[in-house]
Amino acid sequence: MINRIRALFAGDDSGQPPQDPDKRLAAAVLLVESACADGAFDDDERATVAEILRRQFELSDEETATLLAEAVREQSNANHLVRFTRRIKETVPIEERGELIELLWEVAYADGIVHAYESNLLRRLAGLLYVSDSESGEARKRVLARLGID
């Protein structure tokens, strides 16, 4: 599954071009939004977002810091998320969008607790990305199991 997620964001060995930077920024903004939904972007959440960006996009530390800074700037200036979810819908096959929801749940659980605002945001994002409630719920369960949270 990790290889599919990497291929989703970074291109693959089939000769397809590397991932569209706009898609990468859109995903990063959604990750930052997930981290900020509870009103705080703490160190655990920042580290989780940075690690996800590094891992998914195969970025250097410097590239990760640059993308994260740009995503934070975009997220703080955005008055809605439709622009970012639209970019994901345009560039990510529907069958693979649940994997992004799983990453968003990972960020939401980075501080060990999911605030009601975070859950609400994830439900809205799943709807905007056409990910079913059941698929989002399964993604959440995978994150809980992986993180060892009851």
Order of alpha helices (4+ residues) and beta strands (2+ residues): alpha-alpha-alpha-alpha-alpha-alpha-alpha-alpha
